[in-house]
Amino acid sequence: MKTACRMNKEQLFDWINMISFAVVETALYLDTHPCDMEALKFYNEVVEMRKNAMHEYSMQYEPLTLDLAGNTKGEWEWVMSPWPWEGGKC
């Protein structure tokens, strides 16, 4: 597994997208296979990986979601990040 600490901004953003895909796809699988304990274990693992990567990205760069827009730098960071039309990610 990749570790967020060794990735630059673009790599970390790409990793978040990949792991987010795994979260959604596994959730869809679990909708039709709710008793698959191996899939449930995998789902819990990728959810945790996504949470960690999102936290790492928000600490190093800017928050990607409102729930990560806290005040780690003493200000409301959500509006400080570039908007998509300014070259920001969404």
KEZAMAR-476368 format. One line per field, with one value per residue: x negated, y, z negated of N, C-alpha, C in turn; residue in one letter; residue number from 1. Coordinates in steps of 0.2 Angstrom, whole numbers, always signed. Layout:
BEGIN
npx <- [X,...]
npy <- [Y,...]
npz <- [Z,...]
capx <- [X,...]
capy <- [Y,...]
capz <- [Z,...]
cpx <- [X,...]
cpy <- [Y,...]
cpz <- [Z,...]
r <- [A,...]
k <- [NUM,...]
This chain:
BEGIN
npx <- [-4,-2,-10,-4,-13,-24,-21,-19,-9,+0,-1,+4,+17,+22,+21,+31,+42,+42,+43,+55,+63,+62,+69,+82,+86,+84,+94,+105,+104,+106,+119,+126,+121,+121,+117,+104,+90,+76,+76,+82,+72,+62,+68,+69,+55,+52,+59,+54,+41,+44,+49,+37,+29,+36,+36,+22,+20,+27,+20,+7,+10,+24,+41,+52,+65,+79,+79,+66,+61,+57,+49,+35,+24,+28,+38,+52,+51,+57,+61,+49,+42,+38,+51,+60,+60,+49,+39,+39,+43,+57]
npy <- [-6,+11,+25,+40,+50,+50,+56,+68,+83,+81,+67,+63,+68,+60,+47,+48,+49,+36,+28,+32,+28,+14,+13,+17,+7,-5,-3,-3,-17,-23,-20,-29,-41,-43,-51,-55,-56,-54,-44,-34,-32,-27,-16,-8,-6,+1,+13,+18,+21,+30,+41,+44,+48,+59,+67,+70,+76,+88,+93,+96,+103,+109,+109,+96,+94,+100,+96,+94,+107,+113,+124,+123,+132,+143,+150,+151,+139,+135,+144,+149,+141,+138,+140,+129,+135,+143,+135,+125,+110,+98]
npz <- [+0,+3,-5,-12,-16,-7,+5,+17,+20,+31,+33,+21,+22,+33,+28,+18,+26,+32,+21,+16,+26,+24,+12,+15,+25,+18,+8,+16,+20,+8,+5,+12,+8,-7,-17,-15,-23,-20,-10,-18,-27,-19,-14,-26,-28,-16,-18,-30,-25,-15,-23,-31,-20,-15,-27,-28,-16,-18,-28,-23,-11,-6,-12,-5,-7,-16,-29,-33,-33,-45,-57,-56,-54,-60,-54,-43,-32,-20,-11,-7,+2,+19,+31,+42,+55,+54,+55,+45,+36,+38]
capx <- [+0,-5,-9,-3,-19,-29,-18,-18,-2,+3,-1,+9,+24,+23,+22,+37,+47,+41,+46,+62,+67,+63,+74,+89,+87,+85,+100,+110,+104,+109,+127,+129,+118,+120,+114,+97,+86,+70,+78,+83,+66,+59,+72,+67,+48,+51,+62,+49,+35,+46,+49,+31,+26,+40,+33,+15,+20,+30,+15,+2,+12,+30,+46,+55,+72,+80,+78,+59,+60,+56,+45,+28,+20,+31,+43,+57,+47,+61,+61,+42,+40,+40,+58,+59,+59,+43,+34,+40,+45,+63]
capy <- [+0,+18,+29,+47,+54,+50,+58,+75,+85,+78,+60,+62,+69,+54,+42,+49,+47,+29,+24,+34,+23,+7,+14,+17,+1,-10,-2,-6,-24,-25,-19,-35,-46,-40,-56,-56,-53,-52,-38,-29,-30,-23,-9,-4,-4,+7,+19,+21,+23,+37,+46,+46,+52,+66,+71,+71,+81,+94,+96,+98,+108,+113,+104,+94,+93,+105,+93,+95,+114,+116,+130,+121,+137,+148,+154,+147,+138,+133,+149,+151,+137,+140,+137,+125,+140,+146,+129,+121,+103,+97]
capz <- [+0,+3,-11,-10,-18,-2,+11,+18,+20,+37,+32,+16,+25,+37,+23,+15,+31,+33,+15,+16,+31,+21,+7,+18,+28,+13,+5,+21,+20,+1,+6,+15,+4,-14,-22,-13,-28,-17,-7,-23,-30,-14,-14,-32,-27,-12,-21,-34,-20,-12,-29,-32,-15,-15,-32,-26,-10,-21,-33,-19,-6,-7,-13,+1,-9,-21,-36,-34,-33,-51,-58,-58,-53,-64,-50,-39,-26,-15,-6,-5,+7,+26,+34,+48,+61,+52,+55,+39,+37,+35]
cpx <- [-4,-5,-9,-9,-24,-27,-18,-10,+2,+4,+4,+16,+26,+25,+29,+43,+47,+45,+53,+66,+67,+68,+81,+90,+88,+92,+106,+110,+108,+117,+130,+126,+116,+117,+107,+92,+79,+71,+79,+77,+62,+62,+69,+60,+48,+54,+57,+43,+38,+47,+42,+28,+29,+37,+26,+15,+22,+24,+9,+4,+18,+35,+50,+63,+73,+79,+71,+57,+59,+52,+38,+23,+23,+36,+47,+54,+51,+61,+54,+39,+42,+47,+56,+57,+52,+37,+34,+43,+52,+65]
cpy <- [+6,+21,+37,+52,+55,+53,+66,+77,+81,+70,+58,+62,+63,+48,+42,+47,+40,+26,+26,+29,+16,+8,+13,+10,-5,-9,-4,-14,-26,-24,-25,-42,-44,-45,-58,-52,-51,-45,-32,-27,-26,-16,-5,-2,+2,+13,+22,+24,+30,+42,+48,+50,+59,+70,+74,+77,+88,+98,+99,+104,+112,+107,+103,+94,+98,+102,+93,+102,+117,+122,+128,+126,+143,+152,+149,+146,+136,+138,+152,+147,+139,+136,+134,+130,+144,+141,+125,+114,+103,+90]
cpz <- [+0,-3,-9,-11,-12,+4,+11,+19,+25,+36,+26,+18,+29,+33,+20,+20,+32,+27,+14,+21,+28,+16,+10,+21,+23,+9,+9,+20,+13,+1,+8,+12,-3,-19,-20,-18,-25,-14,-12,-26,-25,-14,-20,-31,-22,-14,-26,-30,-17,-17,-30,-27,-14,-21,-30,-21,-13,-25,-28,-14,-7,-8,-6,-1,-15,-28,-38,-34,-39,-51,-60,-58,-57,-60,-46,-33,-20,-9,-3,+0,+14,+28,+40,+54,+60,+52,+49,+41,+35,+36]
r <- [M,K,T,A,C,R,M,N,K,E,Q,L,F,D,W,I,N,M,I,S,F,A,V,V,E,T,A,L,Y,L,D,T,H,P,C,D,M,E,A,L,K,F,Y,N,E,V,V,E,M,R,K,N,A,M,H,E,Y,S,M,Q,Y,E,P,L,T,L,D,L,A,G,N,T,K,G,E,W,E,W,V,M,S,P,W,P,W,E,G,G,K,C]
k <- [1,2,3,4,5,6,7,8,9,10,11,12,13,14,15,16,17,18,19,20,21,22,23,24,25,26,27,28,29,30,31,32,33,34,35,36,37,38,39,40,41,42,43,44,45,46,47,48,49,50,51,52,53,54,55,56,57,58,59,60,61,62,63,64,65,66,67,68,69,70,71,72,73,74,75,76,77,78,79,80,81,82,83,84,85,86,87,88,89,90]
